[in-house]
Amino acid sequence: MLNREDNALICRVGPGTPMGNMMRRYWHPVCTSAQLAQPDAAPLRVRLLGEDYVAFRDSNGQVGVLEELCMHRGASLALGRVEEGGLRCLYHGWKFSAAGAVLETPNNSDPKYRARMKAPAFPVHEEGGVVWAYVGPRELQPGFSRYAFMDAKPEHRVVLRINVGCNYLQLVEGGEDSSHVGVLHTNMARPGWKDNEFQPNQDVINPAALSSNDLEPALKMEDTAFGFQYVALRKIGKQGVKNARVVPFIVPYGRVIPAPAFLFTVLEVPEDDTHTSTYIIVHGEAPVTEDKIVELLGLDDQRYYDRKTCAFTATWADAFGQSRERMKESWTGLRGVEVEDAAIALSQGAFYDRSKEHLVPADQAVMRVRRVLLDSVRRVMDNKPPVGVGVDLSGVGACDAELEDGAAWQGLLPSHREVAPA
Protein backbone atom coordinates (compact mmCIF):
# COMPACT_ATOMS: atom_id res chain seq x y z
CA MET A 1 0.00 0.00 0.00
CA LEU A 2 0.93 3.65 -0.33
CA ASN A 3 -0.18 6.13 2.30
CA ARG A 4 -2.44 8.95 1.17
CA GLU A 5 0.24 11.60 1.53
CA ASP A 6 2.71 9.78 -0.73
CA ASN A 7 -0.11 8.83 -3.09
CA ALA A 8 -0.96 12.49 -3.56
CA LEU A 9 2.72 13.38 -3.83
CA ILE A 10 3.33 11.23 -6.91
CA CYS A 11 -0.12 11.60 -8.52
CA ARG A 12 -0.79 15.35 -8.46
CA VAL A 13 1.00 17.05 -11.34
CA GLY A 14 -0.33 20.61 -11.47
CA PRO A 15 1.71 23.82 -11.27
CA GLY A 16 3.59 24.18 -7.99
CA THR A 17 3.11 20.58 -6.84
CA PRO A 18 6.24 18.54 -6.13
CA MET A 19 5.48 16.01 -8.88
CA GLY A 20 4.46 18.83 -11.21
CA ASN A 21 7.83 20.48 -10.59
CA MET A 22 9.62 17.20 -11.25
CA MET A 23 7.63 16.43 -14.41
CA ARG A 24 8.44 19.84 -15.84
CA ARG A 25 12.11 18.90 -15.93
CA TYR A 26 11.51 16.49 -18.85
CA TRP A 27 10.51 16.78 -22.50
CA HIS A 28 6.90 15.63 -23.03
CA PRO A 29 4.81 14.54 -26.03
CA VAL A 30 2.12 17.13 -26.68
CA CYS A 31 0.55 15.65 -29.82
CA THR A 32 1.30 13.36 -32.73
CA SER A 33 2.73 14.82 -35.92
CA ALA A 34 -0.40 13.56 -37.69
CA GLN A 35 -2.55 15.84 -35.54
CA LEU A 36 -0.82 18.79 -37.23
CA ALA A 37 -0.52 17.07 -40.57
CA GLN A 38 -0.11 20.08 -42.88
CA PRO A 39 1.37 23.59 -42.72
CA ASP A 40 -1.29 26.07 -41.64
CA ALA A 41 -3.52 23.24 -40.35
CA ALA A 42 -6.00 24.05 -37.61
CA PRO A 43 -4.31 24.72 -34.26
CA LEU A 44 -4.66 22.13 -31.51
CA ARG A 45 -5.55 22.64 -27.86
CA VAL A 46 -3.09 20.85 -25.61
CA ARG A 47 -3.45 20.15 -21.90
CA LEU A 48 -0.26 19.13 -20.12
CA LEU A 49 0.46 18.89 -16.39
CA GLY A 50 -2.64 20.86 -15.49
CA GLU A 51 -1.99 23.78 -17.85
CA ASP A 52 -3.36 24.70 -21.26
CA TYR A 53 -1.36 25.28 -24.43
CA VAL A 54 -1.92 25.56 -28.16
CA ALA A 55 0.17 23.75 -30.77
CA PHE A 56 0.28 24.76 -34.43
CA ARG A 57 2.29 24.16 -37.59
CA ASP A 58 3.21 27.35 -39.43
CA SER A 59 3.41 27.95 -43.18
CA ASN A 60 6.98 26.60 -43.29
CA GLY A 61 6.11 23.42 -41.39
CA GLN A 62 7.63 24.54 -38.08
CA VAL A 63 5.63 23.55 -34.98
CA GLY A 64 5.09 26.04 -32.20
CA VAL A 65 3.71 25.53 -28.69
CA LEU A 66 2.37 28.63 -26.92
CA GLU A 67 0.25 29.28 -23.85
CA GLU A 68 -3.34 28.90 -25.01
CA LEU A 69 -4.63 32.33 -24.01
CA CYS A 70 -3.50 35.31 -26.06
CA MET A 71 -1.13 37.58 -24.18
CA HIS A 72 -3.19 40.61 -25.25
CA ARG A 73 -6.67 40.00 -23.82
CA GLY A 74 -6.83 36.30 -23.05
CA ALA A 75 -8.79 34.88 -25.98
CA SER A 76 -8.02 31.28 -26.88
CA LEU A 77 -5.48 30.99 -29.66
CA ALA A 78 -6.93 27.55 -30.44
CA LEU A 79 -9.68 29.46 -32.27
CA GLY A 80 -7.11 31.45 -34.23
CA ARG A 81 -6.07 31.57 -37.86
CA VAL A 82 -2.85 29.83 -38.88
CA GLU A 83 -1.59 31.81 -41.85
CA GLU A 84 1.35 33.62 -43.41
CA GLY A 85 3.95 32.23 -41.04
CA GLY A 86 2.16 32.52 -37.73
CA LEU A 87 -0.89 32.05 -35.50
CA ARG A 88 -3.32 34.97 -35.45
CA CYS A 89 -5.74 35.65 -32.60
CA LEU A 90 -9.31 36.22 -33.80
CA TYR A 91 -10.07 38.83 -31.15
CA HIS A 92 -7.79 41.68 -32.25
CA GLY A 93 -5.62 40.07 -34.91
CA TRP A 94 -2.36 39.82 -32.99
CA LYS A 95 -0.13 37.31 -34.74
CA PHE A 96 2.63 35.19 -33.22
CA SER A 97 5.47 33.13 -34.67
CA ALA A 98 6.24 29.56 -33.60
CA ALA A 99 8.98 31.03 -31.40
CA GLY A 100 6.59 33.51 -29.78
CA ALA A 101 7.66 36.66 -31.64
CA VAL A 102 4.86 39.22 -31.95
CA LEU A 103 4.57 39.66 -35.70
CA GLU A 104 1.54 41.94 -35.99
CA THR A 105 -0.66 44.02 -33.67
CA PRO A 106 -3.35 45.56 -35.91
CA ASN A 107 -4.79 47.69 -33.07
CA ASN A 108 -1.37 49.15 -32.22
CA SER A 109 0.88 50.25 -35.06
CA ASP A 110 3.91 51.06 -32.88
CA PRO A 111 6.72 48.67 -34.04
CA LYS A 112 8.74 49.38 -30.88
CA TYR A 113 5.89 48.01 -28.78
CA ARG A 114 5.84 44.76 -30.78
CA ALA A 115 9.61 44.42 -30.53
CA ARG A 116 9.45 44.56 -26.73
CA MET A 117 6.82 41.81 -26.51
CA LYS A 118 7.13 38.04 -26.75
CA ALA A 119 4.39 35.47 -26.31
CA PRO A 120 5.02 32.63 -23.83
CA ALA A 121 6.46 30.00 -26.22
CA PHE A 122 8.19 26.73 -25.39
CA PRO A 123 11.04 24.71 -26.91
CA VAL A 124 9.74 22.14 -29.38
CA HIS A 125 11.31 19.03 -30.89
CA GLU A 126 9.55 16.93 -33.53
CA GLU A 127 10.82 13.41 -34.16
CA GLY A 128 9.51 9.89 -34.57
CA GLY A 129 6.00 11.04 -35.46
CA VAL A 130 5.61 12.89 -32.14
CA VAL A 131 5.74 16.58 -31.22
CA TRP A 132 7.59 17.14 -27.94
CA ALA A 133 7.78 20.27 -25.79
CA TYR A 134 9.70 21.39 -22.73
CA VAL A 135 7.63 23.54 -20.35
CA GLY A 136 9.99 23.71 -17.36
CA PRO A 137 12.53 26.30 -16.21
CA ARG A 138 14.58 27.49 -19.20
CA GLU A 139 17.82 27.49 -17.25
CA LEU A 140 17.32 23.78 -16.44
CA GLN A 141 16.35 22.61 -19.94
CA PRO A 142 17.91 19.17 -20.54
CA GLY A 143 19.11 17.64 -23.76
CA PHE A 144 16.43 15.85 -25.74
CA SER A 145 16.18 12.12 -25.00
CA ARG A 146 15.96 10.03 -28.18
CA TYR A 147 14.09 6.71 -28.28
CA ALA A 148 14.81 3.65 -30.42
CA PHE A 149 11.59 4.07 -32.40
CA MET A 150 12.90 7.34 -33.81
CA ASP A 151 15.37 5.41 -35.97
CA ALA A 152 12.71 3.17 -37.52
CA LYS A 153 11.60 3.69 -41.10
CA PRO A 154 8.24 5.54 -41.22
CA GLU A 155 6.55 2.51 -42.82
CA HIS A 156 7.87 0.35 -39.94
CA ARG A 157 6.35 2.60 -37.29
CA VAL A 158 2.85 3.46 -36.07
CA VAL A 159 2.10 6.29 -33.65
CA LEU A 160 -1.19 6.43 -31.76
CA ARG A 161 -2.57 8.69 -29.06
CA ILE A 162 -5.39 7.60 -26.73
CA ASN A 163 -6.83 10.06 -24.20
CA VAL A 164 -8.08 8.31 -21.05
CA GLY A 165 -9.99 9.90 -18.16
CA CYS A 166 -7.91 8.80 -15.18
CA ASN A 167 -4.67 9.59 -13.40
CA TYR A 168 -1.48 8.72 -15.27
CA LEU A 169 -0.10 6.45 -12.53
CA GLN A 170 -2.96 3.95 -12.84
CA LEU A 171 -1.99 3.39 -16.46
CA VAL A 172 1.76 3.33 -15.70
CA GLU A 173 1.33 0.71 -12.99
CA GLY A 174 -0.82 -1.45 -15.23
CA GLY A 175 1.89 -1.37 -17.87
CA GLU A 176 4.64 -2.34 -15.42
CA ASP A 177 2.58 -5.18 -13.92
CA SER A 178 3.71 -8.35 -15.72
CA SER A 179 1.42 -10.72 -13.78
CA HIS A 180 -1.73 -9.11 -15.16
CA VAL A 181 -0.84 -9.95 -18.77
CA GLY A 182 -1.69 -13.64 -18.50
CA VAL A 183 -4.95 -12.90 -16.68
CA LEU A 184 -6.52 -9.69 -18.00
CA HIS A 185 -5.39 -10.44 -21.55
CA THR A 186 -6.18 -14.17 -21.27
CA ASN A 187 -7.62 -14.59 -24.76
CA MET A 188 -4.51 -13.12 -26.38
CA ALA A 189 -1.94 -14.34 -23.86
CA ARG A 190 -3.19 -17.90 -23.37
CA PRO A 191 -5.30 -19.13 -26.28
CA GLY A 192 -6.89 -22.42 -25.36
CA TRP A 193 -7.61 -21.36 -21.78
CA LYS A 194 -11.21 -22.60 -22.08
CA ASP A 195 -9.91 -26.14 -22.65
CA ASN A 196 -7.15 -25.81 -20.05
CA GLU A 197 -4.61 -26.28 -22.81
CA PHE A 198 -1.96 -23.61 -23.40
CA GLN A 199 -1.55 -22.64 -27.05
CA PRO A 200 1.04 -19.93 -27.83
CA ASN A 201 -0.37 -16.95 -29.69
CA GLN A 202 1.20 -16.87 -33.16
CA ASP A 203 0.48 -13.17 -33.81
CA VAL A 204 3.97 -11.61 -34.00
CA ILE A 205 2.57 -8.11 -33.46
CA ASN A 206 0.68 -8.85 -30.26
CA PRO A 207 2.43 -7.63 -27.06
CA ALA A 208 0.23 -9.92 -24.95
CA ALA A 209 1.46 -13.06 -26.74
CA LEU A 210 3.12 -14.93 -23.87
CA SER A 211 5.39 -17.94 -24.21
CA SER A 212 4.19 -19.49 -20.96
CA ASN A 213 1.04 -20.36 -19.03
CA ASP A 214 2.69 -19.42 -15.72
CA LEU A 215 0.52 -16.82 -13.95
CA GLU A 216 2.91 -16.26 -11.02
CA PRO A 217 6.16 -14.98 -12.54
CA ALA A 218 9.20 -14.48 -10.33
CA LEU A 219 10.44 -10.91 -10.56
CA LYS A 220 13.96 -9.53 -10.36
CA MET A 221 14.88 -5.90 -10.87
CA GLU A 222 17.74 -3.47 -11.12
CA ASP A 223 18.01 0.31 -10.96
CA THR A 224 19.29 2.01 -14.12
CA ALA A 225 20.17 5.50 -15.30
CA PHE A 226 16.68 5.88 -16.82
CA GLY A 227 14.75 4.41 -13.87
CA PHE A 228 14.84 0.64 -13.52
CA GLN A 229 14.43 -2.59 -15.45
CA TYR A 230 12.92 -5.85 -14.33
CA VAL A 231 12.58 -9.39 -15.58
CA ALA A 232 9.54 -11.62 -15.16
CA LEU A 233 10.68 -15.25 -15.11
CA ARG A 234 8.07 -17.86 -16.08
CA LYS A 235 8.24 -21.66 -16.13
CA ILE A 236 7.99 -23.10 -19.65
CA GLY A 237 8.35 -26.85 -19.06
CA LYS A 238 12.01 -27.09 -20.07
CA GLN A 239 14.47 -28.34 -17.50
CA GLY A 240 16.86 -25.55 -16.47
CA VAL A 241 15.27 -22.92 -18.71
CA LYS A 242 12.70 -20.18 -18.09
CA ASN A 243 10.99 -17.56 -20.18
CA ALA A 244 12.41 -14.11 -19.40
CA ARG A 245 10.39 -11.02 -20.21
CA VAL A 246 12.44 -7.85 -19.61
CA VAL A 247 10.64 -4.50 -19.37
CA PRO A 248 12.10 -1.07 -18.48
CA PHE A 249 10.47 1.74 -16.54
CA ILE A 250 11.59 5.08 -17.95
CA VAL A 251 11.05 7.94 -15.50
CA PRO A 252 8.65 9.66 -15.35
CA TYR A 253 6.06 7.48 -17.17
CA GLY A 254 7.53 5.40 -20.00
CA ARG A 255 7.92 1.71 -20.75
CA VAL A 256 8.78 -0.57 -23.66
CA ILE A 257 6.79 -3.78 -24.13
CA PRO A 258 8.04 -6.68 -26.28
CA ALA A 259 5.98 -8.37 -28.96
CA PRO A 260 7.48 -11.26 -30.96
CA ALA A 261 8.47 -9.04 -33.91
CA PHE A 262 7.89 -5.48 -32.67
CA LEU A 263 8.41 -3.19 -29.70
CA PHE A 264 5.66 -1.07 -28.15
CA THR A 265 6.92 2.16 -26.55
CA VAL A 266 4.19 3.51 -24.25
CA LEU A 267 4.21 6.98 -22.67
CA GLU A 268 1.48 7.87 -20.16
CA VAL A 269 1.56 11.66 -20.35
CA PRO A 270 -0.46 13.46 -17.65
CA GLU A 271 -2.86 16.07 -18.98
CA ASP A 272 -3.83 16.83 -15.38
CA ASP A 273 -4.57 14.88 -12.21
CA THR A 274 -7.46 12.93 -13.73
CA HIS A 275 -6.73 12.77 -17.46
CA THR A 276 -3.90 11.08 -19.38
CA SER A 277 -2.74 11.01 -22.99
CA THR A 278 -1.37 7.56 -23.76
CA TYR A 279 1.09 7.51 -26.67
CA ILE A 280 1.71 4.07 -28.17
CA ILE A 281 4.52 3.85 -30.72
CA VAL A 282 4.98 0.49 -32.42
CA HIS A 283 8.13 -0.21 -34.42
CA GLY A 284 10.08 -3.13 -35.81
CA GLU A 285 12.02 -4.45 -38.78
CA ALA A 286 8.94 -4.99 -40.96
CA PRO A 287 6.15 -2.77 -42.26
CA VAL A 288 3.16 -2.26 -39.98
CA THR A 289 -0.07 -0.34 -40.53
CA GLU A 290 -2.10 1.89 -38.25
CA ASP A 291 -5.27 -0.06 -39.08
CA LYS A 292 -3.65 -3.30 -37.90
CA ILE A 293 -2.53 -1.79 -34.58
CA VAL A 294 -5.88 -0.08 -34.00
CA GLU A 295 -7.63 -3.43 -34.54
CA LEU A 296 -5.18 -5.29 -32.28
CA LEU A 297 -5.75 -2.79 -29.48
CA GLY A 298 -9.54 -3.08 -29.85
CA LEU A 299 -9.87 0.55 -30.92
CA ASP A 300 -11.46 -0.10 -34.32
CA ASP A 301 -14.93 0.51 -32.86
CA GLN A 302 -16.32 3.99 -32.18
CA ARG A 303 -17.82 2.73 -28.93
CA TYR A 304 -14.24 2.63 -27.66
CA TYR A 305 -12.21 5.19 -29.58
CA ASP A 306 -12.64 8.33 -31.67
CA ARG A 307 -9.73 8.37 -34.12
CA LYS A 308 -10.28 12.07 -34.87
CA THR A 309 -10.16 13.36 -31.29
CA CYS A 310 -8.03 10.46 -29.92
CA ALA A 311 -10.53 10.05 -27.07
CA PHE A 312 -11.15 6.69 -25.41
CA THR A 313 -14.93 6.87 -25.46
CA ALA A 314 -16.04 3.77 -23.52
CA THR A 315 -17.63 4.54 -20.14
CA TRP A 316 -19.52 2.94 -17.29
CA ALA A 317 -22.75 3.79 -19.16
CA ASP A 318 -22.45 0.42 -20.92
CA ALA A 319 -19.76 -1.17 -18.70
CA PHE A 320 -17.07 -0.10 -21.19
CA GLY A 321 -18.76 -2.14 -23.92
CA GLN A 322 -18.43 -5.35 -21.96
CA SER A 323 -20.60 -8.22 -23.25
CA ARG A 324 -21.66 -10.85 -20.71
CA GLU A 325 -22.66 -13.10 -23.60
CA ARG A 326 -19.19 -12.71 -25.09
CA MET A 327 -17.68 -13.78 -21.76
CA LYS A 328 -18.61 -17.37 -22.59
CA GLU A 329 -15.62 -17.34 -24.94
CA SER A 330 -13.79 -14.16 -23.89
CA TRP A 331 -12.24 -13.82 -20.43
CA THR A 332 -13.13 -10.14 -20.11
CA GLY A 333 -16.08 -9.72 -22.44
CA LEU A 334 -14.08 -6.84 -23.90
CA ARG A 335 -11.92 -6.83 -27.00
CA GLY A 336 -8.33 -5.67 -27.55
CA VAL A 337 -5.29 -5.03 -25.37
CA GLU A 338 -5.76 -1.29 -24.94
CA VAL A 339 -9.51 -1.54 -24.38
CA GLU A 340 -8.90 -4.02 -21.56
CA ASP A 341 -6.09 -1.94 -20.02
CA ALA A 342 -7.98 1.35 -20.23
CA ALA A 343 -11.23 -0.14 -18.90
CA ILE A 344 -9.46 -1.55 -15.84
CA ALA A 345 -7.67 1.76 -15.15
CA LEU A 346 -10.95 3.67 -15.48
CA SER A 347 -12.69 1.16 -13.22
CA GLN A 348 -10.33 2.25 -10.42
CA GLY A 349 -11.83 5.73 -10.59
CA ALA A 350 -10.30 8.95 -11.84
CA PHE A 351 -7.83 9.12 -8.90
CA TYR A 352 -7.13 5.83 -7.12
CA ASP A 353 -6.54 5.67 -3.35
CA ARG A 354 -3.65 3.21 -2.93
CA SER A 355 -3.89 3.20 0.87
CA LYS A 356 -6.63 0.55 0.62
CA GLU A 357 -4.83 -2.08 -1.46
CA HIS A 358 -3.17 -5.37 -0.48
CA LEU A 359 0.01 -6.16 -2.41
CA VAL A 360 1.70 -9.51 -3.13
CA PRO A 361 5.20 -10.44 -4.42
CA ALA A 362 3.96 -10.26 -8.05
CA ASP A 363 3.45 -6.50 -7.48
CA GLN A 364 7.14 -5.79 -6.90
CA ALA A 365 7.57 -3.81 -10.13
CA VAL A 366 4.57 -1.67 -9.23
CA MET A 367 6.13 -0.98 -5.84
CA ARG A 368 9.44 -0.12 -7.52
CA VAL A 369 7.70 2.40 -9.83
CA ARG A 370 6.39 4.21 -6.78
CA ARG A 371 9.74 4.12 -5.01
CA VAL A 372 11.63 5.49 -8.01
CA LEU A 373 9.09 8.28 -8.54
CA LEU A 374 9.14 9.22 -4.86
CA ASP A 375 12.94 9.27 -4.93
CA SER A 376 12.96 11.46 -8.03
CA VAL A 377 10.42 13.90 -6.59
CA ARG A 378 12.40 14.22 -3.37
CA ARG A 379 15.60 14.79 -5.31
CA VAL A 380 14.00 17.79 -7.01
CA MET A 381 12.67 19.02 -3.67
CA ASP A 382 16.31 18.94 -2.49
CA ASN A 383 17.44 20.92 -5.58
CA LYS A 384 18.99 17.86 -7.21
CA PRO A 385 18.32 16.68 -10.78
CA PRO A 386 15.50 14.14 -11.19
CA VAL A 387 16.17 10.53 -12.17
CA GLY A 388 16.98 9.95 -15.84
CA VAL A 389 16.59 13.49 -17.08
CA GLY A 390 18.44 14.09 -20.35
CA VAL A 391 19.62 10.50 -20.88
CA ASP A 392 19.85 8.98 -24.36
CA LEU A 393 17.11 6.35 -24.55
CA SER A 394 17.86 5.06 -28.04
CA GLY A 395 19.39 1.88 -26.58
CA VAL A 396 16.47 1.13 -24.26
CA GLY A 397 14.23 -1.72 -25.37
CA ALA A 398 12.52 -4.87 -24.12
CA CYS A 399 12.71 -8.59 -24.84
CA ASP A 400 10.93 -11.91 -24.40
CA ALA A 401 13.44 -14.78 -24.55
CA GLU A 402 14.52 -18.06 -23.00
CA LEU A 403 17.07 -17.86 -20.19
CA GLU A 404 19.08 -20.73 -18.70
CA ASP A 405 19.03 -21.04 -14.93
CA GLY A 406 22.01 -19.20 -13.45
CA ALA A 407 22.51 -16.94 -16.46
CA ALA A 408 22.48 -13.18 -15.87
CA TRP A 409 19.17 -11.83 -17.16
CA GLN A 410 20.76 -8.38 -17.58
CA GLY A 411 22.78 -9.85 -20.45
CA LEU A 412 19.62 -10.03 -22.54
CA LEU A 413 19.68 -6.22 -22.87
CA PRO A 414 23.22 -5.06 -22.04
CA SER A 415 22.54 -1.63 -23.56
CA HIS A 416 20.41 -0.80 -20.52
CA ARG A 417 23.59 -0.61 -18.45
CA GLU A 418 25.25 1.64 -21.02
CA VAL A 419 22.67 4.42 -21.07
CA ALA A 420 24.36 7.79 -20.65
CA PRO A 421 23.36 11.47 -20.58
CA ALA A 422 22.36 12.79 -24.01
Secondary structure, 3 states (H helix, E strand, C coil): CCCHHHHHHHHCCCCCCHHHHHHCCCCEEEEEHHHHCCCCCCCEEEEECCEEEEEEECCCCCEEEEECECCCCCCEHHHCEEECCEEECCCCCCEECCCCEEEECCCCCCHHHHHHCECCECCEEEECCEEEECCCCHHHCCCCCCEHHHHCCHHHEEEEEEEECCCHHHHHHHHCCHHHHHHHCHHHHCCCHHHCCCCCCCCCCCCCCCCCCCCCCEEEEEEECCEEEEEEEEECCCCCEEEEEEEEEECCCEEEEECCCEEEEEEEEEEECCEEEEEEEEEECCCCCHHHHHHHCCCCCCCCEECCCCEECCCHHHHHHCCCCHHHCCCCCCCCHHHHHHHHHHHCCCCCCHHHCCCCHHHHHHHHHHHHHHHHHHHHHCCCCCCCCCECECCCCCEEEEEECCCCHHHHCHHHHCCCEC
